[in-house]
Amino acid sequence: MVTREIMGKIIAIANQKGGVGKTTTTANLGASLGQLGKNVLLVDFDPQGNLTTGFLGSAKTIIQKDVTDALTKQVPVKNTIIKTKFENVSILPAASNRLATIETEYANVEGRELLLKDILDQVKDTYDFIFIDCPPSLGMLSIQAFTSSDTVLITLQSEFYALEGLSQLLNTIDQVRRRSNPQLGIEGVLITMYDARTLLGAQVIGDVRNYFYNKVYDTIIPRNIGLAEAPSHQMPIYYYDSRSKGAIAYIELAKEVLQANGN
């Protein structure tokens, strides 16, 4: 990958499919970079709010201001960001399903694709990395995330249909480049939920590398029980079980991301 140093870099973590490791990657890559000394902001931009639940648990229900309030200018974004108990990691939460209403309420509002960019521009210089956990769709929320970002990190589950429908995601990225963010790039492609016991997993890796060439990370995220359990304990995997294969993999991914960005 091309090496370059960028401070305050914004990376959208995306795939229009659900269950392919977007939220898991947002949480654990962010926490791993925090462990490596980088100041990180995680943006929960999925109306399901799973990233917020995975960090805050039941405390999510008492959050009074969240990302929707910042988007609609009801409160400054800096007043909605919560510093977590994990080293160097803060979160801009999605505490209710009100985020889902943004797509309909702002459907005909000029400049709607810039809503998220406008608020992140206010805080981006405070952080080394900002990661946006995108929803499993290619609607207005994802377009806002891509418009706000420097790059997109694509997560692909190690399964037979990994590449199916991917052209829709790439087409959406191209549309955003043409309309609002010409510098938007592909940060990298991450293979998740890999099962080394199957021949299929190796075949999928080969197919993905043939499709994306040097954009595919060397690090592969394995299927790991710790990664599945950690969110229920409101912890990233490094804090839940630092010796697990999942924790080791995300630390290695964080090092790859740093190297690719000149750190």
C-alpha positions as a Markdown table, in Angstrom:
| # | Residue | x | y | z |
|---|---|---|---|---|
| 1 | Met | 0.0 | 0.0 | 0.0 |
| 2 | Val | 1.1 | 3.6 | -0.6 |
| 3 | Thr | 2.6 | 5.1 | 2.5 |
| 4 | Arg | 1.5 | 8.6 | 3.6 |
| 5 | Glu | 1.1 | 10.5 | 6.8 |
| 6 | Ile | -2.2 | 12.0 | 7.6 |
| 7 | Met | -3.4 | 13.4 | 10.9 |
| 8 | Gly | -7.0 | 13.6 | 11.7 |
| 9 | Lys | -7.8 | 11.0 | 9.0 |
| 10 | Ile | -11.4 | 9.9 | 8.6 |
| 11 | Ile | -12.1 | 6.3 | 7.5 |
| 12 | Ala | -15.5 | 4.9 | 6.8 |
| 13 | Ile | -15.9 | 1.2 | 7.5 |
| 14 | Ala | -18.4 | -0.1 | 5.1 |
| 15 | Asn | -20.1 | -2.9 | 3.3 |
| 16 | Gln | -23.8 | -2.9 | 2.3 |
| 17 | Lys | -24.1 | -6.4 | 3.7 |
| 18 | Gly | -24.9 | -6.9 | 7.4 |
| 19 | Gly | -22.9 | -9.3 | 9.6 |
| 20 | Val | -19.5 | -8.9 | 7.9 |
| 21 | Gly | -17.6 | -7.4 | 10.7 |
| 22 | Lys | -18.0 | -3.6 | 10.3 |
| 23 | Thr | -18.9 | -2.8 | 13.9 |
| 24 | Thr | -16.4 | -5.4 | 15.2 |
| 25 | Thr | -13.7 | -3.8 | 13.1 |
| 26 | Thr | -14.6 | -0.3 | 14.1 |
| 27 | Ala | -14.5 | -1.1 | 17.8 |
| 28 | Asn | -11.4 | -3.3 | 17.8 |
| 29 | Leu | -9.3 | -1.5 | 15.2 |
| 30 | Gly | -10.0 | 1.8 | 17.0 |
| 31 | Ala | -9.2 | 0.3 | 20.5 |
| 32 | Ser | -6.0 | -1.3 | 19.1 |
| 33 | Leu | -4.8 | 2.0 | 17.7 |
| 34 | Gly | -5.6 | 3.6 | 21.1 |
| 35 | Gln | -3.4 | 1.0 | 22.7 |
| 36 | Leu | -0.7 | 2.0 | 20.2 |
| 37 | Gly | -0.9 | 5.6 | 21.4 |
| 38 | Lys | -3.2 | 7.1 | 18.8 |
| 39 | Asn | -6.1 | 9.3 | 19.7 |
| 40 | Val | -9.2 | 7.8 | 18.2 |
| 41 | Leu | -12.8 | 8.8 | 17.7 |
| 42 | Leu | -15.4 | 6.2 | 16.8 |
| 43 | Val | -18.6 | 7.4 | 15.1 |
| 44 | Asp | -21.7 | 5.2 | 15.4 |
| 45 | Phe | -23.5 | 6.0 | 12.2 |
| 46 | Asp | -25.7 | 2.9 | 12.1 |
| 47 | Pro | -29.3 | 3.4 | 13.4 |
| 48 | Gln | -29.1 | 0.1 | 15.2 |
| 49 | Gly | -26.5 | 1.6 | 17.5 |
| 50 | Asn | -24.6 | -1.6 | 18.1 |
| 51 | Leu | -21.3 | 0.1 | 18.4 |
| 52 | Thr | -22.6 | 2.3 | 21.2 |
| 53 | Thr | -24.1 | -0.7 | 23.0 |
| 54 | Gly | -20.8 | -2.5 | 22.7 |
| 55 | Phe | -19.0 | 0.3 | 24.5 |
| 56 | Leu | -21.6 | 1.7 | 26.9 |
| 57 | Gly | -24.1 | -1.1 | 27.5 |
| 58 | Ser | -27.2 | -0.1 | 29.5 |
| 59 | Ala | -25.7 | 3.4 | 29.9 |
| 60 | Lys | -26.8 | 3.9 | 26.3 |
| 61 | Thr | -30.3 | 4.4 | 27.5 |
| 62 | Ile | -29.5 | 7.5 | 29.6 |
| 63 | Ile | -27.5 | 9.4 | 26.9 |
| 64 | Gln | -29.3 | 12.6 | 26.4 |
| 65 | Lys | -27.5 | 13.9 | 23.3 |
| 66 | Asp | -26.1 | 11.8 | 20.4 |
| 67 | Val | -25.0 | 12.0 | 16.8 |
| 68 | Thr | -28.5 | 12.9 | 15.6 |
| 69 | Asp | -28.5 | 16.0 | 17.8 |
| 70 | Ala | -25.2 | 17.1 | 16.4 |
| 71 | Leu | -26.3 | 16.5 | 12.8 |
| 72 | Thr | -29.4 | 18.6 | 13.3 |
| 73 | Lys | -27.4 | 21.4 | 15.0 |
| 74 | Gln | -29.3 | 21.0 | 18.2 |
| 75 | Val | -26.1 | 20.7 | 20.2 |
| 76 | Pro | -22.4 | 21.2 | 19.3 |
| 77 | Val | -20.8 | 17.9 | 18.3 |
| 78 | Lys | -18.1 | 18.3 | 21.0 |
| 79 | Asn | -20.9 | 18.1 | 23.6 |
| 80 | Thr | -22.1 | 14.7 | 22.3 |
| 81 | Ile | -18.7 | 12.9 | 22.3 |
| 82 | Ile | -18.1 | 10.6 | 25.2 |
| 83 | Lys | -14.6 | 9.6 | 26.3 |
| 84 | Thr | -14.6 | 5.9 | 27.0 |
| 85 | Lys | -12.7 | 4.1 | 29.8 |
| 86 | Phe | -10.4 | 2.6 | 27.1 |
| 87 | Glu | -7.1 | 4.2 | 26.4 |
| 88 | Asn | -7.3 | 7.1 | 23.8 |
| 89 | Val | -10.8 | 6.1 | 22.6 |
| 90 | Ser | -13.8 | 8.4 | 22.4 |
| 91 | Ile | -17.2 | 7.7 | 20.8 |
| 92 | Leu | -19.8 | 9.8 | 19.1 |
| 93 | Pro | -22.8 | 7.6 | 20.0 |
| 94 | Ala | -26.1 | 6.7 | 18.3 |
| 95 | Ala | -28.2 | 6.3 | 21.4 |
| 96 | Ser | -31.6 | 5.9 | 19.8 |
| 97 | Asn | -33.1 | 5.0 | 16.5 |
| 98 | Arg | -33.6 | 8.7 | 15.6 |
| 99 | Leu | -30.7 | 8.5 | 13.2 |
| 100 | Ala | -32.9 | 6.5 | 10.9 |
| 101 | Thr | -35.2 | 9.5 | 10.5 |
| 102 | Ile | -32.4 | 11.6 | 9.0 |
| 103 | Glu | -32.7 | 9.9 | 5.6 |
| 104 | Thr | -36.4 | 10.7 | 5.3 |
| 105 | Glu | -36.5 | 14.1 | 7.1 |
| 106 | Tyr | -33.6 | 15.5 | 5.0 |
| 107 | Ala | -34.5 | 13.7 | 1.7 |
| 108 | Asn | -35.1 | 17.0 | -0.1 |
| 109 | Val | -32.7 | 19.3 | 1.8 |
| 110 | Glu | -29.9 | 20.8 | -0.3 |
| 111 | Gly | -26.5 | 19.8 | 1.0 |
| 112 | Arg | -27.8 | 16.9 | 3.0 |
| 113 | Glu | -24.8 | 14.8 | 2.1 |
| 114 | Leu | -22.6 | 17.3 | 4.0 |
| 115 | Leu | -24.3 | 17.0 | 7.4 |
| 116 | Leu | -21.8 | 14.6 | 8.9 |
| 117 | Lys | -18.8 | 16.3 | 7.2 |
| 118 | Asp | -19.8 | 19.6 | 8.7 |
| 119 | Ile | -19.7 | 18.3 | 12.3 |
| 120 | Leu | -16.6 | 16.1 | 11.9 |
| 121 | Asp | -14.7 | 19.0 | 10.4 |
| 122 | Gln | -15.1 | 20.7 | 13.7 |
| 123 | Val | -13.3 | 18.0 | 15.7 |
| 124 | Lys | -11.1 | 16.1 | 13.2 |
| 125 | Asp | -7.9 | 17.9 | 14.2 |
| 126 | Thr | -8.4 | 16.6 | 17.8 |
| 127 | Tyr | -7.9 | 13.0 | 16.7 |
| 128 | Asp | -5.3 | 10.9 | 14.8 |
| 129 | Phe | -8.1 | 8.7 | 13.4 |
| 130 | Ile | -11.8 | 8.9 | 13.1 |
| 131 | Phe | -13.7 | 5.7 | 12.2 |
| 132 | Ile | -17.3 | 5.8 | 11.0 |
| 133 | Asp | -19.3 | 2.6 | 11.5 |
| 134 | Cys | -21.6 | 2.7 | 8.5 |
| 135 | Pro | -25.1 | 1.1 | 8.2 |
| 136 | Pro | -25.6 | -2.1 | 6.2 |
| 137 | Ser | -27.1 | -0.2 | 3.3 |
| 138 | Leu | -26.0 | 2.3 | 0.6 |
| 139 | Gly | -28.6 | 5.0 | 1.4 |
| 140 | Met | -28.1 | 8.6 | 2.5 |
| 141 | Leu | -26.3 | 7.8 | 5.8 |
| 142 | Ser | -23.6 | 5.9 | 3.9 |
| 143 | Ile | -23.3 | 8.6 | 1.3 |
| 144 | Gln | -22.8 | 11.1 | 4.2 |
| 145 | Ala | -20.1 | 8.9 | 5.7 |
| 146 | Phe | -18.3 | 8.6 | 2.3 |
| 147 | Thr | -18.6 | 12.4 | 1.7 |
| 148 | Ser | -17.0 | 13.0 | 5.2 |
| 149 | Ser | -14.1 | 10.5 | 4.8 |
| 150 | Asp | -10.7 | 10.4 | 3.3 |
| 151 | Thr | -10.9 | 6.7 | 2.6 |
| 152 | Val | -13.2 | 3.7 | 2.9 |
| 153 | Leu | -12.2 | 0.4 | 4.6 |
| 154 | Ile | -14.2 | -2.5 | 3.2 |
| 155 | Thr | -14.9 | -5.5 | 5.3 |
| 156 | Leu | -15.5 | -8.8 | 3.5 |
| 157 | Gln | -16.6 | -12.0 | 5.3 |
| 158 | Ser | -14.7 | -15.1 | 4.3 |
| 159 | Glu | -17.7 | -16.8 | 2.6 |
| 160 | Phe | -18.7 | -18.0 | -0.8 |
| 161 | Tyr | -20.7 | -14.8 | -1.6 |
| 162 | Ala | -18.1 | -12.4 | -0.3 |
| 163 | Leu | -17.8 | -10.5 | -3.6 |
| 164 | Glu | -21.4 | -10.6 | -4.5 |
| 165 | Gly | -23.0 | -7.2 | -4.7 |
| 166 | Leu | -19.7 | -5.5 | -4.1 |
| 167 | Ser | -20.0 | -3.6 | -7.4 |
| 168 | Gln | -22.9 | -1.6 | -5.8 |
| 169 | Leu | -20.6 | -0.4 | -3.0 |
| 170 | Leu | -17.8 | 0.5 | -5.5 |
| 171 | Asn | -20.3 | 2.3 | -7.7 |
| 172 | Thr | -21.6 | 4.3 | -4.7 |
| 173 | Ile | -18.0 | 5.3 | -3.9 |
| 174 | Asp | -17.5 | 6.4 | -7.5 |
| 175 | Gln | -20.7 | 8.5 | -7.4 |
| 176 | Val | -19.5 | 10.2 | -4.2 |
| 177 | Arg | -16.2 | 10.9 | -5.9 |
| 178 | Arg | -17.9 | 12.5 | -8.8 |
| 179 | Arg | -20.4 | 14.6 | -6.8 |
| 180 | Ser | -18.9 | 15.6 | -3.5 |
| 181 | Asn | -15.6 | 14.0 | -2.5 |
| 182 | Pro | -13.2 | 13.6 | -5.5 |
| 183 | Gln | -10.3 | 12.6 | -3.2 |
| 184 | Leu | -12.1 | 9.6 | -1.6 |
| 185 | Gly | -9.9 | 6.5 | -1.8 |
| 186 | Ile | -10.0 | 2.9 | -0.7 |
| 187 | Glu | -8.1 | 2.5 | 2.6 |
| 188 | Gly | -8.0 | -1.2 | 2.3 |
| 189 | Val | -9.9 | -4.5 | 2.2 |
| 190 | Leu | -10.2 | -6.6 | 5.3 |
| 191 | Ile | -11.1 | -10.3 | 5.3 |
| 192 | Thr | -13.1 | -11.2 | 8.4 |
| 193 | Met | -14.5 | -14.3 | 10.0 |
| 194 | Tyr | -11.8 | -16.6 | 8.4 |
| 195 | Asp | -12.0 | -20.3 | 9.3 |
| 196 | Ala | -8.6 | -21.9 | 8.5 |
| 197 | Arg | -10.1 | -25.3 | 8.7 |
| 198 | Thr | -12.0 | -24.9 | 5.4 |
| 199 | Leu | -10.8 | -24.9 | 1.8 |
| 200 | Leu | -13.4 | -22.3 | 1.0 |
| 201 | Gly | -11.7 | -19.7 | 3.2 |
| 202 | Ala | -8.5 | -20.0 | 1.3 |
| 203 | Gln | -10.4 | -19.8 | -2.0 |
| 204 | Val | -12.2 | -16.6 | -0.9 |
| 205 | Ile | -8.9 | -15.0 | 0.1 |
| 206 | Gly | -7.5 | -15.8 | -3.4 |
| 207 | Asp | -10.5 | -14.4 | -5.1 |
| 208 | Val | -10.4 | -11.2 | -3.0 |
| 209 | Arg | -6.7 | -10.7 | -3.7 |
| 210 | Asn | -7.2 | -11.2 | -7.4 |
| 211 | Tyr | -10.0 | -8.6 | -7.4 |
| 212 | Phe | -8.3 | -5.9 | -5.2 |
| 213 | Tyr | -4.6 | -6.7 | -5.6 |
| 214 | Asn | -2.5 | -4.8 | -3.1 |
| 215 | Lys | -5.4 | -3.2 | -1.4 |
| 216 | Val | -6.0 | -6.4 | 0.7 |
| 217 | Tyr | -4.6 | -6.3 | 4.2 |
| 218 | Asp | -2.1 | -9.0 | 5.1 |
| 219 | Thr | -3.9 | -9.4 | 8.4 |
| 220 | Ile | -6.9 | -11.7 | 8.3 |
| 221 | Ile | -9.4 | -11.6 | 11.1 |
| 222 | Pro | -10.3 | -15.2 | 12.3 |
| 223 | Arg | -13.5 | -16.5 | 13.6 |
| 224 | Asn | -13.0 | -16.2 | 17.3 |
| 225 | Ile | -15.3 | -16.7 | 20.3 |
| 226 | Gly | -13.7 | -13.8 | 22.1 |
| 227 | Leu | -14.7 | -11.4 | 19.4 |
| 228 | Ala | -18.3 | -12.5 | 19.7 |
| 229 | Glu | -18.3 | -12.3 | 23.5 |
| 230 | Ala | -16.5 | -9.1 | 24.1 |
| 231 | Pro | -19.4 | -6.7 | 23.1 |
| 232 | Ser | -21.7 | -8.3 | 25.7 |
| 233 | His | -19.1 | -7.2 | 28.3 |
| 234 | Gln | -18.8 | -3.7 | 26.9 |
| 235 | Met | -15.2 | -4.3 | 26.0 |
| 236 | Pro | -13.1 | -4.3 | 22.8 |
| 237 | Ile | -11.3 | -7.7 | 22.4 |
| 238 | Tyr | -7.9 | -6.4 | 23.6 |
| 239 | Tyr | -9.4 | -5.6 | 27.0 |
| 240 | Tyr | -11.6 | -8.7 | 27.2 |
| 241 | Asp | -8.9 | -11.2 | 26.2 |
| 242 | Ser | -5.6 | -9.7 | 25.0 |
| 243 | Arg | -4.1 | -13.1 | 24.3 |
| 244 | Ser | -6.9 | -14.3 | 22.0 |
| 245 | Lys | -6.4 | -14.7 | 18.3 |
| 246 | Gly | -8.9 | -11.9 | 17.7 |
| 247 | Ala | -7.0 | -9.4 | 19.8 |
| 248 | Ile | -3.7 | -10.3 | 18.3 |
| 249 | Ala | -5.2 | -10.0 | 14.8 |
| 250 | Tyr | -6.6 | -6.5 | 15.4 |
| 251 | Ile | -3.3 | -5.3 | 16.9 |
| 252 | Glu | -1.6 | -6.5 | 13.8 |
| 253 | Leu | -4.2 | -4.8 | 11.6 |
| 254 | Ala | -3.6 | -1.5 | 13.6 |
| 255 | Lys | 0.1 | -1.8 | 12.9 |
| 256 | Glu | -0.6 | -2.2 | 9.2 |
| 257 | Val | -2.9 | 0.8 | 9.1 |
| 258 | Leu | -0.2 | 2.9 | 10.9 |
| 259 | Gln | 2.4 | 1.7 | 8.4 |
| 260 | Ala | 0.2 | 2.5 | 5.4 |
| 261 | Asn | -0.3 | 6.0 | 6.8 |
| 262 | Gly | 3.3 | 6.8 | 7.5 |
| 263 | Asn | 3.4 | 6.1 | 11.2 |
